[in-house]
Amino acid sequence: MPFLALQAYLKLIHFEFYLTRGDFPALYNEVRNFPVNGPLQCPSAVEKVCAAVDMACIWYWKEVLCLQRSAATACLLKRHGVPAQMVIGAQQMPFKAHAWVEVDGRVVNDTPYTRELYAVLDRC
């Protein structure tokens, strides 16, 4: 678990660079094109990866944005053989945008009812 938390921390830093530059297209393309590595390596991979990202967010030196957290989570899940999707959604009133990760249509890194609060704009 400590090694996975370190990987998550490094992914948060990696995606921080995209956000600092305002380069959403590059972040989006990286998540979309990140390969799913073979078959699922561990049945509890989703829980382990999400816990590692949560731990990395606690130790991160500043507040982690949902887009950054979800991009890191989706890529780490794919690296462990989980066909994860980062989902970007928005609500109209008041306007808010949000990102989360789904596996087989189930929200894995946010509250289960997140899908009911936001209209899905895209999946990658």
DSSP file (Angstrom, degrees, kcal/mol; ACC not computed):
  #  RESIDUE AA STRUCTURE BP1 BP2  ACC     N-H-->O    O-->H-N    N-H-->O    O-->H-N    TCO  KAPPA ALPHA  PHI   PSI    X-CA   Y-CA   Z-CA
    1    1 A M     >        0   0    0      0, 0.0     4,-2.5     0, 0.0     5,-0.2   0.000 360.0 360.0 360.0 -40.3    0.0    0.0    0.0
    2    2 A P  H  >  +     0   0    0      0, 0.0     4,-2.0     0, 0.0     5,-0.1   0.904 360.0  49.4 -60.4 -38.4    2.8    2.6    0.7
    3    3 A F  H  > S+     0   0    0      2,-0.2     4,-2.3     1,-0.2     5,-0.1   0.899 111.2  49.2 -66.1 -39.2    4.2    2.1   -2.8
    4    4 A L  H  > S+     0   0    0      2,-0.2     4,-2.4     1,-0.2    -1,-0.2   0.884 109.5  51.8 -66.8 -38.5    0.8    2.5   -4.3
    5    5 A A  H  X S+     0   0    0     -4,-2.5     4,-2.4     2,-0.2    -1,-0.2   0.879 109.3  50.8 -65.1 -36.9    0.2    5.7   -2.3
    6    6 A L  H  X S+     0   0    0     -4,-2.0     4,-2.5     2,-0.2    -2,-0.2   0.916 109.3  50.2 -65.7 -42.8    3.6    7.0   -3.6
    7    7 A Q  H  X S+     0   0    0     -4,-2.3     4,-2.1     1,-0.2    -2,-0.2   0.912 111.3  49.5 -59.5 -42.1    2.5    6.2   -7.1
    8    8 A A  H  X S+     0   0    0     -4,-2.4     4,-2.3     2,-0.2    -2,-0.2   0.913 109.5  51.3 -63.6 -43.0   -0.8    8.1   -6.5
    9    9 A Y  H  X S+     0   0    0     -4,-2.4     4,-2.0     1,-0.2    -2,-0.2   0.915 110.4  48.8 -60.3 -44.1    1.1   11.1   -5.1
   10   10 A L  H  X S+     0   0    0     -4,-2.5     4,-2.5     1,-0.2    -1,-0.2   0.870 109.6  52.2 -65.6 -36.3    3.4   11.2   -8.1
   11   11 A K  H  X S+     0   0    0     -4,-2.1     4,-2.6     2,-0.2     5,-0.2   0.890 106.7  53.5 -65.8 -38.7    0.3   11.0  -10.4
   12   12 A L  H  X S+     0   0    0     -4,-2.3     4,-1.6     2,-0.2    -2,-0.2   0.924 111.0  46.2 -61.3 -43.1   -1.2   14.0   -8.5
   13   13 A I  H  X S+     0   0    0     -4,-2.0     4,-1.5     2,-0.2    -2,-0.2   0.928 110.6  54.2 -62.4 -45.2    2.0   16.0   -9.1
   14   14 A H  H  X S+     0   0    0     -4,-2.5     4,-0.9     1,-0.2     3,-0.4   0.926 112.5  41.6 -55.8 -48.5    2.0   14.9  -12.8
   15   15 A F  H  X S+     0   0    0     -4,-2.6     4,-2.0     1,-0.2    -1,-0.2   0.743 104.1  67.6 -76.1 -21.3   -1.6   16.1  -13.4
   16   16 A E  H  X S+     0   0    0     -4,-1.6     4,-2.8    -5,-0.2    -1,-0.2   0.886  95.8  57.1 -59.6 -39.1   -0.9   19.3  -11.3
   17   17 A F  H  X S+     0   0    0     -4,-1.5     4,-1.8    -3,-0.4    -1,-0.2   0.901 105.9  48.8 -61.4 -41.3    1.5   20.4  -14.1
   18   18 A Y  H  X>S+     0   0    0     -4,-0.9     5,-2.8     1,-0.2     4,-0.6   0.933 113.7  46.2 -61.9 -45.2   -1.3   20.1  -16.7
   19   19 A L  H ><5S+     0   0    0     -4,-2.0     3,-0.6     1,-0.2    -2,-0.2   0.880 109.4  54.2 -67.9 -37.5   -3.6   22.2  -14.5
   20   20 A T  H 3<5S+     0   0    0     -4,-2.8    -1,-0.2     1,-0.3    -2,-0.2   0.884 112.5  44.2 -62.7 -38.4   -1.0   24.8  -13.7
   21   21 A R  H 3<5S-     0   0    0     -4,-1.8    -1,-0.3    -5,-0.2    -2,-0.2   0.552 111.4-122.5 -81.1  -7.8   -0.4   25.3  -17.5
   22   22 A G  T <<5 +     0   0    0     -3,-0.6     2,-1.1    -4,-0.6    -3,-0.2   0.808  62.2 147.6  70.0  28.6   -4.1   25.3  -18.1
   23   23 A D     >< +     0   0    0     -5,-2.8     4,-1.8     1,-0.2     3,-0.3  -0.532   6.2 155.1-100.6  67.4   -3.6   22.4  -20.5
   24   24 A F  H  >  +     0   0    0     -2,-1.1     4,-3.0     1,-0.2     5,-0.2   0.885  69.8  59.5 -60.3 -40.6   -6.9   20.6  -20.1
   25   25 A P  H  > S+     0   0    0      0, 0.0     4,-2.6     0, 0.0    -1,-0.2   0.898 106.4  47.5 -57.9 -38.7   -6.7   19.0  -23.6
   26   26 A A  H  > S+     0   0    0     -3,-0.3     4,-2.2     2,-0.2    -2,-0.2   0.914 113.5  47.4 -68.6 -41.6   -3.4   17.3  -22.7
   27   27 A L  H  X S+     0   0    0     -4,-1.8     4,-2.2     2,-0.2     5,-0.2   0.950 113.8  48.2 -61.0 -49.0   -4.7   16.0  -19.4
   28   28 A Y  H  X S+     0   0    0     -4,-3.0     4,-2.8     1,-0.2    -2,-0.2   0.915 112.1  48.6 -58.0 -47.2   -7.9   14.7  -21.1
   29   29 A N  H  X S+     0   0    0     -4,-2.6     4,-2.5    -5,-0.2    -1,-0.2   0.876 108.9  53.2 -65.2 -37.6   -5.9   13.0  -23.9
   30   30 A E  H  X S+     0   0    0     -4,-2.2     4,-0.7     2,-0.2    -1,-0.2   0.934 113.0  42.9 -63.6 -44.0   -3.6   11.3  -21.4
   31   31 A V  H >< S+     0   0    0     -4,-2.2     3,-0.7     1,-0.2    -2,-0.2   0.940 115.8  49.0 -66.2 -45.6   -6.5    9.9  -19.4
   32   32 A R  H 3< S+     0   0    0     -4,-2.8    -2,-0.2     1,-0.2    -1,-0.2   0.888 118.1  39.3 -60.3 -40.8   -8.4    8.9  -22.5
   33   33 A N  H 3< S+     0   0    0     -4,-2.5    -1,-0.2    -5,-0.2    -2,-0.2   0.424  82.0 120.4 -94.2   0.8   -5.4    7.2  -24.1
   34   34 A F    <<  -     0   0    0     -4,-0.7     2,-0.1    -3,-0.7    -4,-0.0  -0.514  66.4-123.2 -67.6 125.2   -3.9    5.5  -21.0
   35   35 A P        -     0   0    0      0, 0.0     2,-0.7     0, 0.0    46,-0.2  -0.381   8.0-124.1 -75.7 147.1   -3.9    1.8  -21.7
   36   36 A V        -     0   0    0     45,-0.1     2,-1.2    -2,-0.1    43,-0.2  -0.811  31.4-130.6 -84.2 118.3   -5.7   -0.8  -19.6
   37   37 A N        -     0   0    0     41,-2.5     4,-0.1    -2,-0.7    -1,-0.0  -0.594  46.8 -74.5 -79.9  98.0   -2.9   -3.2  -18.7
   38   38 A G  S    S-     0   0    0     -2,-1.2     3,-0.1     2,-0.1     2,-0.0   0.079  89.8 -16.1  54.3-159.9   -4.1   -6.7  -19.4
   39   39 A P  S    S-     0   0    0      0, 0.0    43,-0.1     0, 0.0     2,-0.0  -0.294  92.4 -70.2 -74.7 162.9   -6.6   -8.5  -17.2
   40   40 A L        -     0   0    0     41,-0.2    41,-0.2     1,-0.2    42,-0.1  -0.312  44.0-161.6 -54.0 124.9   -7.5   -7.4  -13.7
   41   41 A Q  S    S+     0   0    0     39,-1.7    -1,-0.2     1,-0.3    40,-0.1   0.762  72.6  18.9 -84.7 -27.1   -4.5   -8.2  -11.5
   42   42 A C    >   -     0   0    0     38,-0.5     3,-2.1     1,-0.1    -1,-0.3  -0.978  65.1-138.6-148.6 128.1   -6.2   -8.1   -8.1
   43   43 A P  T 3  S+     0   0    0      0, 0.0     3,-0.3     0, 0.0     4,-0.2   0.791 108.6  46.8 -59.1 -27.4   -9.9   -8.4   -7.3
   44   44 A S  T 3> S+     0   0    0      1,-0.2     4,-2.4     2,-0.1     5,-0.2   0.130  77.3 115.0 -99.9  21.3   -9.6   -5.6   -4.7
   45   45 A A  H <> S+     0   0    0     -3,-2.1     4,-2.9     1,-0.2     5,-0.3   0.882  72.4  54.4 -59.2 -41.2   -7.6   -3.3   -7.0
   46   46 A V  H  > S+     0   0    0     -3,-0.3     4,-2.4    -4,-0.3     5,-0.2   0.947 112.1  42.8 -60.3 -49.0  -10.4   -0.7   -7.1
   47   47 A E  H  > S+     0   0    0      1,-0.2     4,-2.2     2,-0.2    -1,-0.2   0.909 116.1  48.8 -64.4 -42.0  -10.6   -0.3   -3.3
   48   48 A K  H  X S+     0   0    0     -4,-2.4     4,-2.2     2,-0.2    -2,-0.2   0.920 113.4  45.6 -65.9 -44.4   -6.8   -0.4   -3.0
   49   49 A V  H  X S+     0   0    0     -4,-2.9     4,-2.6     2,-0.2     5,-0.2   0.935 113.7  48.9 -65.4 -46.1   -6.2    2.3   -5.6
   50   50 A C  H  X S+     0   0    0     -4,-2.4     4,-2.3    -5,-0.3    -1,-0.2   0.895 112.3  48.9 -62.0 -39.5   -9.0    4.6   -4.3
   51   51 A A  H  X S+     0   0    0     -4,-2.2     4,-2.3    -5,-0.2    -1,-0.2   0.893 111.1  50.6 -65.9 -39.2   -7.6    4.3   -0.8
   52   52 A A  H  X S+     0   0    0     -4,-2.2     4,-2.5     2,-0.2    -2,-0.2   0.905 111.0  47.7 -65.6 -41.5   -4.1    5.0   -2.0
   53   53 A V  H  X S+     0   0    0     -4,-2.6     4,-2.4     2,-0.2    -2,-0.2   0.909 110.8  52.0 -66.6 -40.8   -5.3    8.1   -3.9
   54   54 A D  H  X S+     0   0    0     -4,-2.3     4,-1.6    -5,-0.2    -2,-0.2   0.918 110.9  48.0 -59.1 -43.3   -7.2    9.3   -0.8
   55   55 A M  H  X S+     0   0    0     -4,-2.3     4,-1.6     1,-0.2    -2,-0.2   0.913 110.7  50.6 -64.3 -43.3   -4.1    8.9    1.3
   56   56 A A  H  X S+     0   0    0     -4,-2.5     4,-1.0     1,-0.2    -1,-0.2   0.876 107.6  54.3 -62.9 -36.8   -2.0   10.8   -1.3
   57   57 A C  H  < S+     0   0    0     -4,-2.4     3,-0.2     1,-0.2    -1,-0.2   0.861 104.5  54.7 -65.3 -35.0   -4.6   13.6   -1.2
   58   58 A I  H  < S+     0   0    0     -4,-1.6    -1,-0.2     1,-0.2    -2,-0.2   0.907 114.5  39.6 -63.2 -41.0   -4.3   13.9    2.5
   59   59 A W  H  < S+     0   0    0     -4,-1.6    -1,-0.2    -5,-0.1    -2,-0.2   0.525  87.9 115.7 -89.3  -6.3   -0.5   14.4    2.3
   60   60 A Y  S  < S-     0   0    0     -4,-1.0     4,-0.1    -3,-0.2    -3,-0.0  -0.362  73.2-124.5 -64.8 145.0   -0.6   16.6   -0.8
   61   61 A W  S    S+     0   0    0      2,-0.1     2,-0.3    -2,-0.0    -1,-0.1   0.591  87.5  20.4 -73.5  -9.9    0.7   20.1    0.0
   62   62 A K  S    S-     0   0    0     -5,-0.1     2,-0.1     0, 0.0    -2,-0.1  -0.918 104.0 -63.2-146.7 173.4   -2.4   21.8   -1.3
   63   63 A E        -     0   0    0     -2,-0.3     2,-0.5     1,-0.1    -2,-0.1  -0.386  51.0-133.7 -63.3 133.1   -6.0   21.1   -2.0
   64   64 A V        -     0   0    0     -7,-0.1     2,-0.1    -2,-0.1    -1,-0.1  -0.765  17.1-131.1 -90.8 129.6   -6.4   18.5   -4.7
   65   65 A L     >  -     0   0    0     -2,-0.5     4,-2.7     1,-0.1     5,-0.2  -0.456  18.3-118.2 -77.3 152.8   -9.0   19.3   -7.4
   66   66 A C  H  > S+     0   0    0      1,-0.2     4,-2.6     2,-0.2     5,-0.2   0.850 115.2  53.2 -60.4 -34.9  -11.6   16.7   -8.4
   67   67 A L  H  > S+     0   0    0      2,-0.2     4,-2.3     1,-0.2    -1,-0.2   0.920 111.3  45.3 -66.2 -43.6  -10.2   16.7  -12.0
   68   68 A Q  H  > S+     0   0    0      2,-0.2     4,-2.2     1,-0.2    -2,-0.2   0.931 115.7  46.5 -63.9 -47.6   -6.7   16.0  -10.7
   69   69 A R  H  X S+     0   0    0     -4,-2.7     4,-2.4     1,-0.2    -2,-0.2   0.899 114.7  46.8 -63.1 -43.0   -7.8   13.3   -8.3
   70   70 A S  H  X S+     0   0    0     -4,-2.6     4,-2.8    -5,-0.2     5,-0.2   0.881 110.5  51.6 -71.2 -37.8  -10.0   11.6  -10.8
   71   71 A A  H  X S+     0   0    0     -4,-2.3     4,-2.2    -5,-0.2     5,-0.2   0.931 113.0  45.9 -62.5 -44.7   -7.4   11.7  -13.6
   72   72 A A  H  X S+     0   0    0     -4,-2.2     4,-2.3     2,-0.2     5,-0.2   0.921 114.2  48.2 -63.7 -44.2   -4.8   10.1  -11.2
   73   73 A T  H  X S+     0   0    0     -4,-2.4     4,-2.6     1,-0.2     5,-0.2   0.933 111.4  49.1 -63.0 -47.2   -7.4    7.5  -10.0
   74   74 A A  H  X S+     0   0    0     -4,-2.8     4,-2.3     1,-0.2    10,-0.3   0.916 112.9  47.0 -61.1 -43.7   -8.5    6.5  -13.5
   75   75 A C  H  X S+     0   0    0     -4,-2.2     4,-2.2    -5,-0.2    -1,-0.2   0.910 112.9  48.2 -67.1 -41.6   -4.9    6.1  -14.8
   76   76 A L  H  X S+     0   0    0     -4,-2.3     4,-1.2     2,-0.2    -1,-0.2   0.897 111.5  50.6 -66.0 -38.8   -3.8    4.0  -11.7
   77   77 A L  H ><>S+     0   0    0     -4,-2.6     5,-2.7    -5,-0.2     3,-0.5   0.933 110.6  49.0 -63.3 -44.3   -6.9    1.8  -12.1
   78   78 A K  H ><5S+     0   0    0     -4,-2.3   -41,-2.5     1,-0.2     3,-1.8   0.893 106.4  56.8 -61.3 -39.1   -6.1    1.3  -15.8
   79   79 A R  H 3<5S+     0   0    0     -4,-2.2    -1,-0.2     1,-0.3    -2,-0.2   0.811 107.1  50.2 -61.2 -28.9   -2.5    0.4  -14.9
   80   80 A H  T <<5S-     0   0    0     -4,-1.2   -39,-1.7    -3,-0.5   -38,-0.5   0.191 128.1 -96.8 -96.8  15.9   -3.9   -2.3  -12.6
   81   81 A G  T < 5S+     0   0    0     -3,-1.8    -3,-0.2     1,-0.3   -41,-0.2   0.602  81.2 133.4  86.4  12.1   -6.1   -3.8  -15.3
   82   82 A V      < -     0   0    0     -5,-2.7     2,-2.3    -6,-0.2    -1,-0.3  -0.861  56.9-135.1 -99.3 123.4   -9.4   -2.0  -14.3
   83   83 A P        +     0   0    0      0, 0.0    21,-0.5     0, 0.0     2,-0.2  -0.456  42.9 171.2 -76.9  75.1  -11.3   -0.5  -17.2
   84   84 A A  E     -A  103   0A   0     -2,-2.3     2,-0.4   -10,-0.3    19,-0.2  -0.485  21.4-154.0 -87.1 154.8  -12.0    2.8  -15.4
   85   85 A Q  E     -A  102   0A   0     17,-2.4    17,-2.7    -2,-0.2     2,-0.5  -0.997  11.4-139.2-128.8 132.6  -13.5    5.9  -16.9
   86   86 A M  E     -A  101   0A   0     -2,-0.4    38,-2.6    15,-0.2     2,-0.4  -0.793  25.9-156.8 -83.7 131.3  -13.0    9.5  -15.8
   87   87 A V  E     -AB 100 123A   0     13,-3.6    13,-2.1    -2,-0.5     2,-0.5  -0.922   8.0-160.2-115.1 134.6  -16.4   11.2  -16.1
   88   88 A I  E     +AB  99 122A   0     34,-2.8    33,-3.3    -2,-0.4    34,-1.7  -0.963  21.8 165.6-115.4 127.4  -16.8   15.0  -16.4
   89   89 A G  E     -AB  98 120A   0      9,-3.0     9,-2.6    -2,-0.5     2,-0.3  -0.858  17.2-162.0-136.6 169.9  -20.2   16.4  -15.5
   90   90 A A  E     -AB  97 119A   0     29,-2.0    29,-3.1    -2,-0.3     2,-0.3  -0.983   9.5-146.7-148.7 156.5  -21.9   19.7  -14.7
   91   91 A Q  E   > -A   96   0A   0      5,-2.6     5,-1.5    -2,-0.3    27,-0.1  -0.937  13.3-142.4-122.9 153.2  -25.0   21.1  -13.1
   92   92 A Q  T   5S+     0   0    0     -2,-0.3     3,-0.3     1,-0.2    -1,-0.1   0.946  75.2  67.1 -82.2 -50.4  -26.8   24.2  -14.3
   93   93 A M  T   5S+     0   0    0      1,-0.4    -1,-0.2     2,-0.1     2,-0.1  -0.956 122.0   8.2-125.3 117.8  -28.1   25.9  -11.1
   94   94 A P  T   5S-     0   0    0      0, 0.0    -1,-0.4     0, 0.0     2,-0.2   0.756 108.4-118.6 -69.1 153.1  -25.9   26.9   -9.5
   95   95 A F  T   5 +     0   0    0     -3,-0.3     2,-0.3    -2,-0.1    -3,-0.2  -0.381  48.2 156.9 -63.3 127.3  -23.3   26.1  -12.2
   96   96 A K  E   < -A   91   0A   0     -5,-1.5    -5,-2.6    -2,-0.2     2,-0.3  -0.980  25.9-155.5-148.4 140.2  -20.8   23.6  -10.9
   97   97 A A  E     +A   90   0A   0     -2,-0.3     2,-0.3    -7,-0.2    -7,-0.2  -0.862  17.7 177.4-113.0 153.5  -18.6   21.2  -12.8
   98   98 A H  E     -A   89   0A   0     -9,-2.6    -9,-3.0    -2,-0.3     2,-0.4  -0.991  17.9-150.0-153.6 154.3  -17.2   18.0  -11.3
   99   99 A A  E     +A   88   0A   0     -2,-0.3     2,-0.3   -11,-0.2   -11,-0.2  -0.982  22.9 158.5-129.3 143.5  -15.1   15.0  -12.2
  100  100 A W  E     -A   87   0A   0    -13,-2.1   -13,-3.6    -2,-0.4     2,-0.4  -0.911  34.1-110.6-150.6 175.2  -15.3   11.4  -10.9
  101  101 A V  E     -A   86   0A   0     -2,-0.3     7,-2.6   -15,-0.2     8,-0.8  -0.938  25.1-168.6-119.2 138.0  -14.3    7.9  -11.8
  102  102 A E  E     -AC  85 107A   0    -17,-2.7   -17,-2.4    -2,-0.4     2,-0.4  -0.950   8.7-166.8-123.3 145.8  -16.6    5.0  -12.7
  103  103 A V  E >  S-AC  84 106A   0      3,-2.4     3,-1.5    -2,-0.4   -19,-0.1  -0.989  83.5 -13.9-128.7 120.9  -16.0    1.3  -13.2
  104  104 A D  T 3  S-     0   0    0    -21,-0.5     3,-0.1    -2,-0.4    -1,-0.1   0.872 130.8 -53.1  53.0  40.9  -18.7   -0.7  -14.8
  105  105 A G  T 3  S+     0   0    0      1,-0.2     2,-0.5   -20,-0.0    -1,-0.3   0.558 114.3 117.9  76.4   8.4  -21.1    2.2  -14.4
  106  106 A R  E <   -C  103   0A   0     -3,-1.5    -3,-2.4     2,-0.0     2,-0.3  -0.929  68.1-123.3-112.4 129.9  -20.4    2.5  -10.6
  107  107 A V  E     +C  102   0A   0     -2,-0.5    -5,-0.2     5,-0.2     7,-0.0  -0.550  33.6 174.1 -69.2 127.8  -18.9    5.6   -9.0
  108  108 A V        +     0   0    0     -7,-2.6    -1,-0.2    -2,-0.3    -6,-0.1   0.654  69.1  38.8-113.6 -20.0  -15.7    4.5   -7.2
  109  109 A N  S    S+     0   0    0     -8,-0.8     2,-0.3     2,-0.1    -7,-0.1   0.115 116.7  33.7-121.0  24.1  -14.0    7.6   -6.0
  110  110 A D  S    S-     0   0    0     -9,-0.2   -10,-0.0   -10,-0.0     0, 0.0  -0.874 103.9 -50.7-155.8-175.2  -17.0    9.8   -4.9
  111  111 A T    >   -     0   0    0     -2,-0.3     3,-1.9     1,-0.1     4,-0.2  -0.412  51.1-121.1 -68.3 145.4  -20.4    9.4   -3.4
  112  112 A P  T >  S+     0   0    0      0, 0.0     3,-0.6     0, 0.0    -5,-0.2   0.775 110.6  56.6 -59.1 -27.2  -22.6    6.9   -5.1
  113  113 A Y  T >> S+     0   0    0      1,-0.2     3,-1.3     2,-0.1     4,-0.8   0.341  73.2 103.9 -89.8   8.8  -25.3    9.5   -5.9
  114  114 A T  H X> S+     0   0    0     -3,-1.9     4,-1.2     1,-0.3     3,-1.1   0.876  74.7  60.7 -55.3 -39.2  -22.8   11.8   -7.8
  115  115 A R  H <4 S+     0   0    0     -3,-0.6    -1,-0.3     1,-0.3     5,-0.1   0.777 101.3  54.0 -61.4 -26.1  -24.3   10.7  -11.1
  116  116 A E  H <4 S+     0   0    0     -3,-1.3    -1,-0.3     1,-0.2    -2,-0.2   0.703 106.7  51.4 -81.2 -19.6  -27.7   12.1  -10.0
  117  117 A L  H << S+     0   0    0     -3,-1.1     2,-0.4    -4,-0.8    -2,-0.2   0.725 110.2  46.0 -89.1 -23.3  -26.3   15.5   -9.2
  118  118 A Y  S  < S-     0   0    0     -4,-1.2     2,-0.5   -27,-0.1   -27,-0.2  -0.938  73.7-127.9-127.9 141.9  -24.5   16.2  -12.5
  119  119 A A  E     -B   90   0A   0    -29,-3.1   -29,-2.0    -2,-0.4     2,-0.3  -0.754  39.6-114.5 -82.4 131.7  -25.3   15.8  -16.2
  120  120 A V  E     +B   89   0A   0     -2,-0.5   -31,-0.3   -31,-0.2     3,-0.1  -0.514  35.7 176.1 -72.2 126.0  -22.5   13.8  -17.9
  121  121 A L  E     -     0   0A   0    -33,-3.3     2,-0.3     1,-0.4   -32,-0.2   0.799  64.5 -18.1 -94.3 -39.2  -20.6   15.9  -20.4
  122  122 A D  E     -B   88   0A   0    -34,-1.7   -34,-2.8     0, 0.0    -1,-0.4  -0.990  49.4-145.1-164.0 160.8  -18.0   13.3  -21.4
  123  123 A R  E      B   87   0A   0     -2,-0.3   -36,-0.2   -36,-0.2   -38,-0.0  -0.989 360.0 360.0-129.9 139.7  -16.3   10.1  -20.4
  124  124 A C              0   0    0    -38,-2.6   -37,-0.2    -2,-0.4    -1,-0.1   0.345 360.0 360.0-144.4 360.0  -12.7    9.2  -21.1
